[in-house]
Amino acid sequence: MKRHRREKITYNYTCSLTGEEFVMTGKAKEPKELLSVKAFYEMNTDMDDRPAVIKKRLGVSEIPEIKQ
């Protein structure tokens, strides 16, 4: 007897700030409020806890710029 594979349902969304497109396996309650990881860390530089190696690879400065 052959088992059938279950197909995964995917949802395509676009980041409201960067325009970056990404795929999720779950349906979002508020799709207009979704942000990409890049946009989240750009908005919340104080919460950026990624390792220095990752920041260097992505070209992110380690010292956040203070906007006045």
VOROGU-234004 format. One record per atom (N, C-alpha, C): x, y, z; residue number from 1; residue in three letters. Coordinates in steps of 0.1 Angstrom, whole numbers. Layout:
% residues N
[site [X Y Z] NUM 'ALA'] ...
END
This chain:
% residues 68
[site [8 -12 0] 1 'MET'] [site [0 0 0] 1 'MET'] [site [9 13 0] 1 'MET'] [site [6 22 -9] 2 'LYS'] [site [14 33 -10] 2 'LYS'] [site [8 45 -2] 2 'LYS'] [site [17 51 5] 3 'ARG'] [site [13 63 13] 3 'ARG'] [site [14 76 5] 3 'ARG'] [site [5 84 7] 4 'HIS'] [site [5 97 -1] 4 'HIS'] [site [11 108 8] 4 'HIS'] [site [20 115 1] 5 'ARG'] [site [26 126 8] 5 'ARG'] [site [16 138 10] 5 'ARG'] [site [17 143 21] 6 'ARG'] [site [9 155 24] 6 'ARG'] [site [15 167 18] 6 'ARG'] [site [8 175 10] 7 'GLU'] [site [13 187 4] 7 'GLU'] [site [12 198 14] 7 'GLU'] [site [23 206 15] 8 'LYS'] [site [24 217 24] 8 'LYS'] [site [18 229 17] 8 'LYS'] [site [9 236 24] 9 'ILE'] [site [3 248 19] 9 'ILE'] [site [13 260 22] 9 'ILE'] [site [16 268 13] 10 'THR'] [site [25 279 15] 10 'THR'] [site [18 292 12] 10 'THR'] [site [22 303 19] 11 'TYR'] [site [16 316 17] 11 'TYR'] [site [27 326 13] 11 'TYR'] [site [26 334 3] 12 'ASN'] [site [36 343 -1] 12 'ASN'] [site [32 357 4] 12 'ASN'] [site [41 364 10] 13 'TYR'] [site [39 377 16] 13 'TYR'] [site [50 386 11] 13 'TYR'] [site [48 399 12] 14 'THR'] [site [57 409 9] 14 'THR'] [site [59 418 21] 14 'THR'] [site [72 421 24] 15 'CYS'] [site [75 430 35] 15 'CYS'] [site [70 444 32] 15 'CYS'] [site [63 451 41] 16 'SER'] [site [58 464 39] 16 'SER'] [site [68 475 38] 16 'SER'] [site [80 473 43] 17 'LEU'] [site [90 483 43] 17 'LEU'] [site [100 481 32] 17 'LEU'] [site [106 469 31] 18 'THR'] [site [117 466 21] 18 'THR'] [site [111 461 8] 18 'THR'] [site [99 456 7] 19 'GLY'] [site [94 450 -5] 19 'GLY'] [site [99 436 -8] 19 'GLY'] [site [107 431 2] 20 'GLU'] [site [112 417 1] 20 'GLU'] [site [101 407 2] 20 'GLU'] [site [101 397 -7] 21 'GLU'] [site [91 387 -7] 21 'GLU'] [site [96 375 1] 21 'GLU'] [site [87 368 9] 22 'PHE'] [site [91 356 16] 22 'PHE'] [site [79 347 17] 22 'PHE'] [site [81 335 20] 23 'VAL'] [site [71 324 20] 23 'VAL'] [site [70 319 34] 23 'VAL'] [site [57 317 39] 24 'MET'] [site [55 312 52] 24 'MET'] [site [46 299 50] 24 'MET'] [site [46 290 60] 25 'THR'] [site [38 279 59] 25 'THR'] [site [25 281 67] 25 'THR'] [site [24 292 75] 26 'GLY'] [site [12 295 82] 26 'GLY'] [site [6 307 77] 26 'GLY'] [site [-7 309 78] 27 'LYS'] [site [-14 320 74] 27 'LYS'] [site [-13 331 84] 27 'LYS'] [site [-10 343 80] 28 'ALA'] [site [-8 355 89] 28 'ALA'] [site [-21 361 92] 28 'ALA'] [site [-23 366 105] 29 'LYS'] [site [-35 372 109] 29 'LYS'] [site [-36 387 103] 29 'LYS'] [site [-24 393 103] 30 'GLU'] [site [-23 407 98] 30 'GLU'] [site [-12 407 87] 30 'GLU'] [site [-14 404 75] 31 'PRO'] [site [-3 403 65] 31 'PRO'] [site [3 417 62] 31 'PRO'] [site [-5 428 64] 32 'LYS'] [site [1 441 61] 32 'LYS'] [site [11 445 71] 32 'LYS'] [site [11 439 83] 33 'GLU'] [site [20 442 94] 33 'GLU'] [site [33 434 94] 33 'GLU'] [site [34 424 85] 34 'LEU'] [site [46 415 84] 34 'LEU'] [site [58 423 80] 34 'LEU'] [site [70 420 87] 35 'LEU'] [site [82 426 84] 35 'LEU'] [site [92 415 81] 35 'LEU'] [site [102 417 73] 36 'SER'] [site [113 408 71] 36 'SER'] [site [122 409 83] 36 'SER'] [site [131 400 84] 37 'VAL'] [site [141 400 95] 37 'VAL'] [site [150 413 93] 37 'VAL'] [site [154 416 81] 38 'LYS'] [site [162 427 78] 38 'LYS'] [site [155 440 83] 38 'LYS'] [site [143 442 79] 39 'ALA'] [site [135 454 83] 39 'ALA'] [site [134 455 98] 39 'ALA'] [site [131 443 105] 40 'PHE'] [site [130 443 119] 40 'PHE'] [site [142 449 126] 40 'PHE'] [site [154 443 122] 41 'TYR'] [site [166 448 128] 41 'TYR'] [site [170 462 124] 41 'TYR'] [site [166 467 113] 42 'GLU'] [site [168 481 109] 42 'GLU'] [site [160 490 118] 42 'GLU'] [site [148 486 122] 43 'MET'] [site [139 494 130] 43 'MET'] [site [143 493 145] 43 'MET'] [site [148 481 149] 44 'ASN'] [site [152 479 163] 44 'ASN'] [site [167 475 164] 44 'ASN'] [site [175 485 162] 45 'THR'] [site [190 482 163] 45 'THR'] [site [194 478 177] 45 'THR'] [site [187 483 187] 46 'ASP'] [site [191 479 200] 46 'ASP'] [site [188 465 204] 46 'ASP'] [site [180 458 196] 47 'MET'] [site [176 444 198] 47 'MET'] [site [184 435 189] 47 'MET'] [site [194 440 182] 48 'ASP'] [site [201 432 172] 48 'ASP'] [site [212 424 180] 48 'ASP'] [site [209 411 182] 49 'ASP'] [site [217 402 190] 49 'ASP'] [site [224 392 181] 49 'ASP'] [site [225 394 168] 50 'ARG'] [site [231 385 159] 50 'ARG'] [site [246 385 161] 50 'ARG'] [site [253 374 159] 51 'PRO'] [site [268 374 161] 51 'PRO'] [site [275 383 151] 51 'PRO'] [site [287 387 155] 52 'ALA'] [site [295 397 146] 52 'ALA'] [site [298 391 133] 52 'ALA'] [site [299 378 132] 53 'VAL'] [site [302 371 119] 53 'VAL'] [site [291 373 109] 53 'VAL'] [site [279 371 114] 54 'ILE'] [site [267 373 106] 54 'ILE'] [site [265 388 102] 54 'ILE'] [site [267 397 111] 55 'LYS'] [site [266 411 107] 55 'LYS'] [site [276 415 97] 55 'LYS'] [site [288 410 98] 56 'LYS'] [site [299 413 88] 56 'LYS'] [site [295 407 74] 56 'LYS'] [site [290 395 74] 57 'ARG'] [site [286 389 61] 57 'ARG'] [site [275 397 55] 57 'ARG'] [site [265 402 63] 58 'LEU'] [site [254 410 57] 58 'LEU'] [site [258 424 54] 58 'LEU'] [site [269 429 59] 59 'GLY'] [site [274 443 57] 59 'GLY'] [site [267 452 66] 59 'GLY'] [site [264 448 78] 60 'VAL'] [site [257 456 88] 60 'VAL'] [site [268 462 97] 60 'VAL'] [site [268 475 100] 61 'SER'] [site [278 481 109] 61 'SER'] [site [275 476 123] 61 'SER'] [site [286 474 130] 62 'GLU'] [site [284 469 144] 62 'GLU'] [site [279 479 154] 62 'GLU'] [site [283 492 151] 63 'ILE'] [site [279 503 159] 63 'ILE'] [site [267 509 153] 63 'ILE'] [site [255 509 159] 64 'PRO'] [site [244 515 153] 64 'PRO'] [site [245 530 152] 64 'PRO'] [site [241 535 141] 65 'GLU'] [site [241 550 139] 65 'GLU'] [site [230 557 147] 65 'GLU'] [site [233 567 153] 66 'ILE'] [site [223 575 161] 66 'ILE'] [site [218 586 152] 66 'ILE'] [site [205 586 150] 67 'LYS'] [site [199 596 142] 67 'LYS'] [site [193 607 151] 67 'LYS'] [site [196 619 148] 68 'GLN'] [site [191 630 156] 68 'GLN'] [site [182 639 148] 68 'GLN'] 
END
